[in-house]
Structure formats: structure tokens, C-alpha cells
Amino acid sequence: MSANLATNIGLAKKINLFCLLAAIAIVLVLPLKKQIWYDETISILCAHGISHATPAQLANTTTLTSDTLNALNTPSGVFHATVYDNANSYLYNITLHYWAILFGNTLGAYMLLCKLCAIITLLAFFTLCRQFFGDSPFTAIAILLLLTDNNFTGMSHEVRAYAMGIMFVTLAAVPLCKYLFLQEKPRYLLLTSLFSVAAILAHFLTAYIILVFVAALLIIKWRTLFTPRKVLYIILPLSALTLFFALAYHGLQIMSRQNHDIQQRLSSVPFSLGEVLLRSVKFTEINFKIVFPAFAGSLLVIIASLVLLKALYIYGYLAARSRAERQKLIILAALGISSTIFLALLSIKAHHYTSLYNRYYSFCVPFCSLATAYILYLIFKNVNCSSTAYGGLLSVIVMPSIMLCILFNRPTKPTQSYNHPEVAQAVINYHAALPPELKRIIPTLTVPSWKEALLVHCFLPANTPLQYIRDTTNPNFTIATPGATPITIPVIRHD
């Protein structure tokens, strides 16, 4: 190895490592200001054993104690609230349950779990990139493309299951690619299967990624795949998934009814297959880092971006010099567009557009970022293109991604949807400020509905003694203790 080559490789390693550490630091810092919204409250409630049905079950009760609500906060309560209620995100909710026991019931603690998932994703993504790029600086480009994806950075601090789902599908891809392109070791299949099952238990929409994993195995390795040991390593984790969905049948029925209710509610809203295609293509282009539709989502921009995306893929495919390079590109592209096909079919089946939210595409984001970086890598490695042409490609893909990330993450004052964390903190401060002779008295929190009490309870330390009183005539929170001045705080709740 020449001295210059060794120096270049050493420099590339340092650049890649610096980008990885910088990405981890940015994930830890974001967001600059955090407010919760409805879906996050559902995750928090489920993690404390509180389901959608709990307020109705308390309808005939006018007073509650914190001990009563603490009794719901058990693993069986989380299972009931999650699996019997909607059958989704169980692994995330039960993890959040134990996470809160260890680190407390603050919004920061809840967010930290998803930040940890995002950091593990970055580490797994870094490992995956090295399989595709070796020690070249294209690993740094891939990390940059992933980090500037607003789905990835957004989900990294939302109290929801998406970050965990992204983490597990990325972890599953690492041993899968080793099996496909390095060594056919059975343990790689076992790891892929375990992480894939965990991904589905974290969020069932990860299924569109897992289906591509299965297809890649069947197409590329079908001649050597079906040995008893390999089949056992694949089926063993899947049996646990089968058992889970058997137990979750009631929750799946509830989810089906909810979807039917949405369909009935939106039956008067015009539905167009063209609109499904337009939204699907728009999100696909953005995920593959052709980000112009994010700035102007007009039909002309989407069509032009689709042409650019197809041209890049064809150019990358033609640039590939081996069968393995072409297979890698095809698999990455298939992982990227699997969300487009799967979610479009769900939307058509449901006859409404709610399957086409951008966050549902989150699980394909690492593979879209890697696919785009891999196309650039193939062109750079195998095609004798000028530095001007290559710089033009980078300016079309990388620079808009950075601009978009900066625009979406610039400091703003978010609209507050819930003030329950602040009310919980006010309860703590109120009790701490009482004179010693009143600290022995359990304070009361008057709420207009049990929904408010349940959510406030999830932001209080586990050992906080509190009595809840429901007063439907009072639209505010009222914190009181006999002998002390009560405090009134307006309820902010925008579901």
C-alpha cells in the first residue's frame, strides 16, 4: 500500500467517524423546544397501562387517588392497553414502561428513549455503510443524507414507536447484507429474523421492509437457503410473532373497526387514484433525496423530479461493474420504494389518504439515503466523470437536503397542544412550597375530565401522593390543599 493511499484511507476514516459523532451530537441536541401532541400522549398513556377505554371505565367515579392509577402501571396493564386495544407498538410501549421506571416520568426522559434508538440506528447505519463503501468518504455522505432527513430527525425525538422501528430494520439489514454478499453463516439469518420480528412488534408498518428482506433472500440465495438449520433460524423467531398476533386478535379487530369508521367519516371526501400516486411519488422522491417536491410540490416539479430520480438510478445501474454491485443497488432501491407500493395499496384498499402520511415512510429512510449515496459511489468509482459534473450531482442532492433540514429545524415557537407536563411540575412545586405542617396532607387536583387526570399522572414522579377530583363544571386544573391557597391553571388540550 502506497503512503498516499494509506493517508487517503486514514483521512476518509476520520471524516466518516467525525460525521458519525456529529450526527449523534445533533440527535441529542434536537429539538431546541419540545411540545407533545396527541399520538405521543397515546404512547405515554399505554406505557402506564392506561388504554383508550380507561376514561369510560371511570365514568361513574368522581374521585381517584394516585395509588389507584399506579395500580394500572404494570406489564400486564401495558399489554392490555396496547395489544387488546390496537395491537400495535407493543415492544415500544413495554420498553417505555420500564424506561420510565428507571429514568422518571418527564418529557425529557420519554424523548431520550427515541434518541437512544436513533443513535443505535446511526451506529448500525455506519456499519452497513462500511459494507457498501469500505473506507471511502461516501459513508460520510450517506450519514449526511440520513441526518438531514426530517423524518429521521423528527422521529428521533417524538415519543412514538417510529424511531424504534427504524432502528430494528436497520439492525436487521446489517446481518442480512453480510449473509447476501459476504458469508452465508446461519447466525446472520437468525439475527436478521430476530431483528425483523422486533421491528414488526415495534411497529407493524415495518412489514414493507421485512417483505423485501424475504424477497432478497429467496431470489439471491434460494439455492442454498433451505437447509434445516437455516430454516429453523428463520422460523423460530417468526413463531413468537405468530403467537403475539394470535393474542392480539381482539386488538386487530378494534383497529379494523377504527379504519372502517375513518372510511365512513371520509366517505363524502373525493378520492382519486391519481392523488394517491401523486402523494406516493412525492414522498418517494424526497426520501431518495430528490427534495425539490418538498419546496414546491406541483405536478410539474414532481414529474421532473421523477425523471431525475429514474435517470440517477439508470446511470448508477449502468455504472455498476459487477453482479454484486447491481444486486446491492436493486435491493436498496427496492427497500426504498417498498413503502410507496405498500402504503399506496393500503390507501386504495381503505379508500382514503390517511395511509399516506410522510411519517409512515420513515422505515425506508435509511435505505433511501444509502441507495442515493451508493449511486453516487458507483458513478464516482466506475465512471470517468469530471469534477464539475460530479459536483453538480452533489449540489442537486446533498445541498438541498441540508437546506431543507435547516429550514425545518430552525428555532421556532411551537404551538402548545398540551400543558399537562407543566401542570405536573406545578403540582410538584406546589407541594414542595407548602409549610411543613401541611406537607402531610395529600393535595388534590381538580380536573374537568378523567382524560386530563390520566395524562397529568403520567408526568408525575411515581411516588407522588395526589387525589384527583372530577368537576365537569370547572374547565381548569385546580391544585389545592386545606389551609393553603389553591392554584388554577387553564386546561390546554388539542387532540
C-alpha positions in Angstrom: 0.0 0.0 0.0 1.4 3.4 -1.0 1.9 6.1 1.5 -0.6 8.4 -0.3 -3.3 5.7 -0.4 -2.8 4.9 3.3 -3.1 8.6 4.0 -6.3 9.0 2.0 -7.8 5.9 3.7 -6.9 7.3 7.1 -8.3 10.7 6.3 -11.6 9.1 5.0 -11.9 7.1 8.2 -11.5 10.2 10.3 -14.1 12.1 8.1 -16.6 9.2 8.5 -16.1 9.0 12.2 -16.4 12.7 12.6 -19.7 12.7 10.7 -21.0 9.9 12.8 -20.1 11.6 16.1 -21.5 14.9 14.8 -24.8 13.2 13.8 -25.1 11.6 17.3 -24.5 15.0 18.9 -27.2 16.7 16.7 -29.7 13.9 17.6 -29.0 14.5 21.3 -29.5 18.3 21.0 -32.6 18.4 18.8 -35.2 19.6 19.3 -34.5 23.1 20.6 -38.0 23.2 22.0 -40.4 20.3 22.5 -44.2 20.1 22.8 -46.2 16.9 22.8 -49.1 16.2 20.6 -52.0 13.6 20.5 -50.2 10.5 19.2 -47.4 11.0 21.7 -49.9 11.1 24.6 -51.3 7.8 23.5 -47.8 6.2 23.7 -47.3 7.7 27.2 -50.6 6.5 28.5 -50.2 3.0 27.1 -46.8 2.7 28.7 -48.5 3.4 32.0 -51.2 0.7 31.4 -53.9 3.3 30.5 -55.9 2.5 27.4 -58.5 4.4 25.3 -61.2 2.7 27.3 -59.9 3.7 30.8 -61.7 7.1 31.0 -65.0 5.4 30.2 -64.4 2.7 32.8 -64.0 5.6 35.4 -67.2 7.3 34.2 -69.1 6.6 37.5 -66.2 7.7 39.7 -65.8 11.3 40.9 -62.6 10.9 43.0 -59.4 8.9 42.4 -56.1 8.6 44.1 -52.6 8.3 42.6 -52.4 4.8 44.2 -55.3 3.7 42.1 -53.7 4.9 38.9 -50.3 3.5 39.9 -52.0 0.0 40.2 -52.6 0.2 36.4 -48.9 0.7 35.7 -47.9 -2.9 35.4 -46.5 -5.0 32.5 -49.9 -6.8 32.2 -51.6 -3.4 32.1 -49.3 -2.3 29.3 -50.1 -5.5 27.4 -53.8 -5.0 27.9 -53.7 -1.3 26.9 -51.6 -2.0 23.8 -52.3 -5.4 22.5 -56.0 -5.7 23.3 -56.6 -2.1 22.3 -55.0 -1.7 18.9 -52.3 -4.5 18.6 -49.5 -2.1 17.5 -46.3 -0.8 19.0 -46.2 -3.2 21.9 -42.4 -3.6 22.1 -42.0 0.2 22.2 -44.7 0.7 24.8 -43.4 -2.0 27.2 -39.9 -0.7 26.7 -41.1 2.8 27.5 -42.8 1.4 30.6 -39.6 0.1 32.1 -37.7 3.1 30.8 -39.9 5.4 32.8 -39.5 3.3 35.9 -35.7 3.7 35.6 -35.5 7.4 34.4 -38.7 9.0 35.6 -41.9 10.4 34.0 -40.6 13.6 32.5 -41.0 14.5 28.9 -37.2 14.6 28.6 -36.9 11.0 29.8 -39.6 9.9 27.4 -37.8 11.5 24.5 -34.5 10.1 25.5 -35.6 6.5 24.6 -36.3 7.5 20.9 -33.0 9.5 20.9 -31.2 6.3 22.0 -33.0 4.4 19.2 -31.8 7.0 16.7 -28.2 6.8 17.9 -28.2 3.0 17.7 -29.7 3.4 14.1 -26.8 5.7 13.3 -24.3 3.2 14.6 -25.9 0.3 12.6 -26.2 2.5 9.6 -22.5 3.3 9.9 -21.7 -0.4 10.0 -24.0 -1.0 7.0 -22.3 1.8 5.0 -18.9 0.2 5.5 -20.2 -3.0 3.9 -21.1 -0.9 0.8 -18.4 1.7 0.7 -15.4 0.3 2.6 -13.3 3.1 4.0 -14.4 5.6 1.3 -15.8 9.0 2.4 -19.2 8.0 0.9 -20.1 6.7 4.3 -20.0 10.3 5.5 -22.2 11.4 2.6 -24.7 8.6 3.4 -24.8 9.7 7.1 -25.3 13.3 6.0 -28.2 12.3 3.8 -29.8 10.3 6.6 -29.3 13.0 9.2 -30.8 15.7 7.0 -33.9 13.7 6.5 -36.7 15.3 8.5 -38.5 12.0 9.1 -35.4 10.6 10.7 -34.6 13.6 12.9 -38.2 14.2 13.6 -38.9 10.7 14.8 -35.7 10.7 16.9 -37.4 12.9 19.5 -41.1 12.1 19.2 -42.4 9.8 21.9 -43.6 7.2 19.4 -42.6 3.9 18.0 -41.1 5.0 14.7 -37.6 5.5 15.9 -37.5 2.0 17.4 -38.9 0.6 14.1 -36.3 2.4 12.1 -33.6 1.1 14.5 -34.6 -2.6 14.2 -35.0 -2.6 10.4 -31.5 -1.1 10.1 -30.1 -3.6 12.6 -31.7 -6.4 10.6 -30.2 -5.2 7.4 -26.6 -5.5 8.7 -26.5 -9.3 9.1 -28.7 -9.7 6.1 -26.3 -7.9 3.8 -23.4 -9.9 5.3 -25.3 -13.1 4.5 -26.1 -12.0 1.0 -22.7 -10.6 0.0 -20.0 -11.9 2.4 -20.6 -15.2 4.1 -23.6 -17.5 4.3 -23.4 -18.0 8.0 -26.7 -19.3 9.6 -26.3 -17.0 12.6 -26.7 -14.0 10.2 -30.1 -15.4 9.3 -31.0 -15.8 13.0 -30.0 -12.2 13.7 -31.9 -10.9 10.7 -35.0 -12.8 11.7 -34.8 -11.7 15.4 -34.4 -8.0 14.5 -37.2 -8.3 11.8 -39.6 -9.7 14.3 -38.6 -7.0 16.8 -39.3 -4.4 14.1 -42.8 -5.6 13.5 -43.5 -5.8 17.2 -42.3 -2.2 17.5 -44.5 -1.0 14.6 -46.4 -3.3 12.2 -45.8 -1.0 9.1 -42.1 -2.1 9.1 -43.6 -5.1 7.3 -43.0 -3.4 4.0 -39.2 -3.5 4.7 -39.3 -7.1 6.0 -41.1 -8.3 2.9 -38.1 -7.0 0.7 -35.7 -8.8 3.1 -37.5 -12.0 2.5 -37.7 -11.5 -1.3 -33.9 -10.7 -1.4 -33.2 -14.0 0.4 -35.4 -16.0 -1.9 -34.2 -14.5 -5.1 -30.4 -14.3 -4.4 -29.9 -17.3 -2.1 -32.7 -19.7 -2.9 -30.3 -22.5 -3.9 -28.6 -22.7 -0.5 -31.3 -21.2 1.8 -33.4 -24.3 2.5 -31.3 -26.3 4.9 -32.8 -27.5 8.2 -30.6 -25.3 10.3 -31.2 -22.1 8.3 -34.9 -22.7 8.1 -35.1 -23.2 11.8 -33.2 -20.0 12.5 -35.7 -18.1 10.3 -38.9 -19.8 11.6 -38.1 -19.8 15.3 -38.4 -16.0 15.8 -41.4 -15.9 13.5 -43.2 -18.4 15.8 -43.1 -15.8 18.5 -44.7 -13.3 16.1 -47.4 -15.7 15.3 -48.2 -16.2 19.0 -48.3 -12.5 19.5 -50.8 -11.8 16.7 -52.9 -14.7 18.0 -53.1 -13.0 21.3 -53.7 -9.6 19.6 -56.7 -10.7 17.6 -59.0 -8.5 19.7 -56.8 -5.5 19.1 -56.7 -6.2 15.4 -60.4 -6.2 15.2 -60.6 -2.9 17.0 -58.0 -1.5 14.5 -60.1 -2.8 11.7 -63.2 -1.1 13.1 -61.3 2.1 13.5 -60.3 2.0 9.9 -63.9 1.4 8.9 -65.0 4.3 11.0 -62.4 6.5 9.2 -63.6 5.3 5.9 -67.3 6.1 6.8 -66.3 9.5 8.1 -64.4 10.3 4.9 -66.9 8.8 2.5 -68.0 12.2 1.3 -64.4 13.3 0.6 -63.4 12.8 -3.1 -60.9 10.0 -3.5 -58.6 9.8 -6.5 -56.1 7.2 -7.6 -54.2 10.0 -9.2 -53.9 11.8 -5.9 -52.6 8.5 -4.3 -50.0 8.2 -7.0 -49.0 11.9 -6.7 -48.5 11.8 -2.9 -46.7 8.5 -3.1 -44.3 9.6 -5.7 -43.7 12.9 -3.9 -42.7 11.2 -0.7 -40.6 8.7 -2.5 -38.6 11.4 -4.3 -38.0 13.2 -1.1 -36.9 10.0 0.7 -34.4 9.4 -2.1 -33.1 13.0 -1.6 -34.6 14.5 -4.7 -36.0 17.0 -2.4 -37.4 19.7 -4.8 -41.1 18.5 -4.2 -40.6 19.4 -0.5 -40.1 23.0 -1.6 -42.7 23.1 -4.3 -45.0 20.0 -4.7 -46.5 21.0 -8.0 -47.3 18.3 -10.6 -44.5 19.7 -12.9 -41.9 19.6 -10.1 -42.9 16.0 -9.2 -42.7 14.8 -12.7 -39.3 16.5 -13.3 -38.0 15.0 -10.0 -39.2 11.6 -11.0 -37.3 11.8 -14.3 -34.2 12.9 -12.4 -34.6 10.0 -9.9 -35.0 7.4 -12.7 -32.1 8.9 -14.6 -29.9 8.7 -11.5 -30.9 5.1 -10.9 -30.2 4.1 -14.5 -26.9 5.9 -14.5 -25.9 4.2 -11.3 -27.0 0.8 -12.6 -25.0 1.2 -15.8 -22.0 2.4 -13.7 -22.0 -0.9 -11.8 -19.2 -3.2 -12.8 -20.2 -6.4 -11.2 -23.3 -8.5 -10.5 -22.9 -7.9 -6.7 -22.9 -4.1 -7.3 -26.1 -4.3 -9.4 -27.7 -6.6 -6.8 -26.9 -4.2 -4.0 -28.3 -1.3 -5.9 -31.5 -3.2 -6.8 -32.0 -4.3 -3.2 -31.5 -0.7 -1.8 -33.9 0.7 -4.4 -36.5 -2.0 -3.7 -36.3 -1.2 0.1 -36.8 2.4 -0.7 -39.8 2.0 -2.9 -41.4 -0.7 -0.8 -43.1 2.0 1.3 -44.5 3.6 -1.9 -46.1 0.4 -3.1 -47.3 -0.9 0.3 -48.8 2.4 1.5 -50.4 3.2 -1.8 -52.1 -0.2 -1.8 -53.3 0.4 1.8 -54.7 3.8 0.8 -56.5 2.3 -2.2 -58.0 -0.5 -0.1 -59.1 1.9 2.7 -60.3 4.4 0.1 -58.9 7.4 1.9 -55.5 9.1 2.2 -54.6 8.5 5.8 -52.1 5.8 4.9 -50.0 8.4 3.0 -48.6 10.5 5.9 -44.9 11.1 5.5 -44.1 9.6 8.8 -45.3 6.2 7.6 -42.5 6.2 5.1 -39.9 6.6 7.9 -38.8 2.9 7.9 -37.4 3.1 4.4 -35.4 6.3 5.0 -32.1 4.7 5.9 -32.2 2.6 2.7 -33.2 5.5 0.5 -30.3 7.5 1.9 -27.9 4.6 1.4 -29.2 4.0 -2.1 -28.6 7.6 -3.2 -25.1 7.6 -1.7 -24.4 4.2 -3.4 -25.4 5.6 -6.8 -23.0 8.4 -6.3 -20.4 6.0 -5.1 -20.8 3.8 -8.2 -20.6 6.8 -10.5 -17.5 8.1 -8.8 -15.7 4.8 -8.6 -16.5 3.3 -12.0 -17.2 6.3 -14.3 -14.6 8.8 -15.5 -16.7 11.9 -14.9 -15.4 15.4 -14.5 -15.2 17.0 -11.1 -17.6 19.7 -12.4 -20.2 17.0 -13.3 -19.7 15.2 -10.0 -20.0 18.5 -8.1 -23.2 19.2 -9.9 -24.7 15.8 -8.8 -23.8 16.6 -5.2 -25.3 20.1 -5.4 -28.6 18.6 -6.7 -28.8 16.0 -4.0 -26.8 17.0 -0.9 -27.1 20.7 -0.7 -31.0 20.8 -1.0 -31.1 18.2 1.8 -29.0 20.3 4.1 -31.1 23.4 3.3 -34.4 21.5 3.9 -33.1 20.2 7.3 -32.0 23.7 8.4 -35.4 25.2 7.4 -37.4 22.6 9.2 -35.2 22.6 12.3 -34.8 26.4 12.7 -35.7 27.8 16.1 -39.4 28.4 16.2 -42.0 28.7 19.0 -44.2 25.7 18.6 -48.0 25.8 19.2 -48.7 24.2 22.6 -51.2 21.3 22.3 -51.0 20.1 25.9 -49.9 21.7 29.1 -50.1 18.6 31.2 -46.3 18.3 31.8 -46.3 21.8 33.1 -49.3 21.1 35.3 -47.5 18.1 36.8 -44.5 20.2 37.5 -46.8 22.8 39.1 -48.2 20.1 41.4 -44.6 19.1 42.5 -43.7 22.8 43.1 -46.9 23.5 44.9 -46.4 20.6 47.3 -42.7 21.5 47.8 -43.6 25.1 48.8 -46.2 24.1 51.5 -45.2 24.6 55.1 -44.1 21.5 57.0 -47.4 21.1 58.8 -49.3 20.9 55.5 -46.9 18.6 53.7 -48.5 15.6 55.4 -51.9 16.4 53.8 -52.4 14.8 50.4 -53.1 17.7 47.8 -56.0 17.5 45.4 -56.1 18.2 41.7 -59.5 19.1 40.3 -59.9 18.2 36.6 -62.8 18.7 34.1 -62.5 15.1 32.8 -60.6 11.9 33.6 -58.6 12.3 30.4 -56.8 15.3 32.0 -56.1 13.4 35.3 -54.7 10.4 33.5 -52.3 12.4 31.4 -51.1 14.6 34.3 -50.5 11.4 36.3 -48.1 10.1 33.6 -45.8 13.2 34.2 -45.7 12.9 38.0 -43.0 11.0 39.9 -44.2 7.5 40.7 -44.3 8.2 44.5 -46.3 11.5 44.3 -49.4 11.3 46.6 -52.3 13.0 44.9 -56.1 12.9 45.0 -57.9 13.6 41.7 -61.4 15.2 41.8 -63.5 15.4 38.7 -65.6 18.5 38.3 -67.2 18.9 34.9 -68.4 22.4 35.6 -64.8 23.7 36.1 -62.8 24.0 32.8 -59.5 24.4 34.6 -57.0 22.5 36.7 -57.1 23.4 40.3 -54.4 22.4 42.7 -55.4 22.7 46.4 -54.6 21.7 49.9 -56.7 22.6 53.0 -55.1 25.6 54.7 -53.2 26.7 51.6 -54.1 29.0 48.7 -55.2 27.0 45.6 -53.7 27.4 42.2 -55.8 27.5 39.0 -54.3 26.6 35.6 -56.3 26.6 32.4 -56.5 23.2 30.5 -54.8 23.2 27.2 -55.7 20.1 25.2 -55.9 20.0 21.4 -56.4 16.3 20.3 
